[in-house]
Amino acid sequence: MEIEEFVNKIDKDLAHRKLELSRLKMDVIQGGSDFDSDRGSWMRRSAAVIAYAHWEGFVKQASIQYVRYLNSKNLPVSSLKRELQAACLISHFKRARESLKVCFLGTVLHEIDEARKGVFLVSPAKIVITESNLTSSVFGDLVQGMGLDYLDEYKTRGPFIDTKLVHGRNQVAHGELAVFDTSEVVDRIEAVVKLLDQYSQQLFEAVRDSHFLAADPNRENGESGPVVVVPTQRAVSSEMGAE
């Protein structure tokens, strides 16, 4: 998979989700003129669930594409960040728990050394774990498990993710007749869009700048990495901002 193909896959998925969220926001605004109307009430509750669905859905799918991109590059396991190496060695770590005998552990260590000489190829399911409740801590584990930084922007949004996005979704999904204000739902949708934009941008930059490598040989040699035009706006960005 080339960088451009990776970017296009992520961008296509993101554009679809942002368009649906944009339309949802308009429907919520239009239905919010009568706060007590049945239509407005169920629409706001539905929006709370859909906003979360796009949060978990995009993070999961984009992360899977990222791992697939790495799988396609035939990268030596030993050249990657420790977290990615660990994803290839999980089965060996599990074996190491079977016994504390030195001879057994020596065999496991040899297997690990040999595995690190191989090519990175791992099932995305070993890394991309959302646990059906993508809280800030689960998201943090996922991002760092792919060898990426848990950005300050994510830390700032942590309370929103947990107390608004995840909790609000669970309230509705578990049958509570939760009440949501129109402005609150609109803010929720817009915050989700910003999070999706931030995460997609981080993945684009990780691929462009080879952030998955333990040490970038190009930088050590004073050379620049591959050049790719990283999108800064999506097809529906202007539509979202114009509402």
C-alpha positions in Angstrom: 0.0 0.0 0.0 1.4 3.4 -1.0 1.0 6.5 1.1 -1.4 8.1 -1.3 -3.7 5.0 -1.1 -3.6 5.0 2.7 -4.5 8.7 2.8 -7.3 8.2 0.3 -8.8 5.3 2.3 -8.8 7.3 5.5 -10.1 10.5 3.8 -12.9 8.7 2.1 -14.1 7.1 5.3 -13.7 10.4 7.2 -15.6 12.4 4.6 -18.5 10.0 4.7 -18.7 10.2 8.5 -18.4 14.0 8.6 -21.1 14.4 6.0 -23.5 12.3 8.0 -22.6 14.2 11.2 -23.2 17.5 9.4 -26.6 16.4 8.3 -27.4 15.1 11.7 -26.4 18.4 13.3 -28.8 20.3 10.9 -31.6 17.9 11.8 -31.0 18.4 15.5 -31.0 22.2 15.1 -34.2 22.2 13.1 -35.9 19.8 15.4 -34.8 21.7 18.5 -37.2 24.6 18.0 -39.6 22.8 20.2 -37.6 21.3 23.0 -40.5 19.2 24.4 -41.5 17.7 21.1 -41.3 14.0 20.7 -39.4 14.3 17.5 -36.8 16.6 18.9 -36.3 14.4 22.0 -35.7 11.2 20.2 -33.6 12.9 17.6 -31.2 14.3 20.2 -31.0 11.0 22.0 -30.3 9.3 18.6 -27.6 11.9 17.9 -25.8 11.0 21.1 -25.5 7.4 20.0 -24.6 8.2 16.4 -21.9 10.7 17.5 -20.3 8.0 19.6 -20.6 5.4 16.8 -18.6 7.6 14.5 -16.0 8.2 17.2 -15.4 4.5 17.8 -16.0 3.5 14.2 -13.5 5.9 12.7 -10.8 5.3 15.2 -11.1 1.5 14.8 -11.2 1.6 11.0 -8.4 4.2 10.6 -6.2 2.3 13.0 -6.8 -1.0 11.1 -5.8 0.7 7.9 -2.6 2.0 9.6 -1.6 -1.5 10.7 -2.4 -2.8 7.2 -0.2 -0.1 5.8 2.7 -1.2 8.0 2.1 -4.9 7.1 2.4 -3.9 3.4 5.8 -2.3 3.7 7.9 -5.5 4.6 9.5 -3.7 7.5 12.0 -5.6 9.7 10.5 -6.1 13.2 13.7 -4.9 14.8 13.4 -1.5 13.0 10.1 -0.6 14.5 9.2 1.0 17.8 9.1 -1.3 20.8 5.3 -1.2 21.0 4.9 -2.5 17.4 7.6 -5.1 18.0 5.7 -6.3 21.1 2.6 -6.8 19.0 4.6 -9.4 16.9 5.9 -11.1 20.1 2.7 -11.4 22.2 2.6 -15.2 21.7 6.2 -15.5 22.9 5.5 -13.4 26.0 2.6 -15.6 26.8 4.8 -18.7 26.5 7.3 -17.1 28.9 4.6 -17.3 31.7 4.5 -21.1 31.4 7.6 -21.7 33.4 10.5 -20.0 35.2 13.0 -22.7 34.3 16.1 -21.0 32.9 16.4 -23.6 30.1 12.8 -22.9 29.0 13.1 -19.1 29.2 16.4 -19.4 27.2 14.5 -21.1 24.4 11.8 -18.4 24.5 14.4 -15.7 24.4 16.0 -17.4 21.3 12.6 -17.5 19.6 12.1 -13.8 20.4 15.5 -12.9 18.9 14.6 -14.9 15.8 11.2 -13.3 15.5 12.7 -9.8 15.7 14.8 -10.6 12.6 11.7 -11.3 10.6 9.3 -9.0 8.7 6.5 -7.1 10.5 3.2 -8.9 9.8 0.5 -8.8 12.5 -3.2 -9.1 12.7 -4.8 -5.6 13.3 -6.9 -7.3 16.0 -3.9 -7.7 18.2 -3.4 -4.0 18.3 -6.7 -2.3 17.5 -8.8 -3.0 20.6 -11.7 -0.6 21.4 -13.4 -2.8 24.0 -16.8 -1.5 22.7 -16.4 1.5 25.0 -13.8 3.8 23.5 -13.0 5.7 26.7 -10.0 8.1 26.9 -8.0 5.4 28.7 -8.8 2.7 26.0 -8.1 5.2 23.3 -4.8 6.1 25.0 -3.8 2.4 25.1 -4.7 1.9 21.5 -2.7 5.0 20.3 0.4 4.2 22.3 0.1 0.5 21.4 0.7 1.6 17.8 3.8 3.5 18.8 2.2 6.9 18.6 2.0 9.8 21.0 -1.1 10.4 23.1 -1.3 14.0 22.2 -2.1 16.8 24.6 -5.3 17.5 22.5 -6.5 14.0 23.4 -5.7 14.5 27.1 -7.6 17.8 27.1 -10.6 16.1 25.5 -10.4 13.1 28.0 -13.3 14.3 30.3 -15.5 15.0 27.2 -14.8 11.5 25.8 -15.6 9.8 29.1 -18.4 11.9 30.6 -20.2 13.1 27.5 -19.4 10.9 24.5 -19.2 7.4 26.1 -21.5 8.0 29.1 -24.2 9.7 26.9 -24.2 6.8 24.4 -24.5 4.3 27.2 -27.4 6.1 28.8 -29.4 5.9 25.6 -28.2 2.4 24.6 -29.1 1.0 28.0 -32.6 2.3 27.8 -32.4 5.5 29.9 -34.7 8.3 28.8 -31.9 10.8 29.1 -32.6 14.4 28.2 -30.2 16.3 26.0 -30.2 20.0 25.2 -29.9 21.0 21.5 -26.8 23.1 22.0 -25.2 20.3 24.0 -25.8 17.8 21.2 -24.5 20.3 18.6 -21.3 20.8 20.7 -21.0 17.0 21.0 -21.1 16.5 17.2 -18.7 19.3 16.5 -16.2 18.0 19.2 -16.3 14.5 17.6 -15.5 16.0 14.2 -12.5 17.8 15.7 -11.3 14.6 17.3 -11.6 12.6 14.1 -9.7 15.3 12.2 -7.0 15.3 14.8 -6.6 11.5 14.7 -6.6 11.3 10.9 -4.0 14.0 10.8 -1.8 12.2 13.3 -2.0 9.0 11.2 -1.1 10.9 8.0 1.9 12.5 9.7 3.0 9.1 11.2 3.0 7.6 7.7 4.6 10.6 6.0 7.4 11.0 8.6 7.9 7.3 9.4 6.9 7.7 13.1 6.6 3.9 13.3 10.4 3.5 13.1 12.5 3.1 16.3 15.1 5.3 14.6 14.7 7.1 11.3 17.8 6.3 9.2 17.0 9.1 6.7 17.2 11.7 9.5 20.4 10.2 10.8 21.9 10.6 7.3 20.6 14.1 7.0 18.2 13.1 4.3 14.5 14.0 4.1 11.7 11.4 4.2 9.2 10.7 1.4 7.1 13.7 0.4 3.3 13.4 0.3 0.6 16.1 0.3 -1.2 15.7 3.6 -4.8 16.9 3.4 -5.6 19.6 5.9 -9.3 20.0 5.1 -11.9 17.5 4.1 -14.6 17.7 1.5 -17.3 18.7 3.9 -15.2 21.0 6.2 -16.6 24.1 4.6 -20.1 22.7 4.9 -19.6 22.1 8.6 -18.2 25.5 9.2 -20.9 27.3 7.2 -23.8 26.0 9.4 
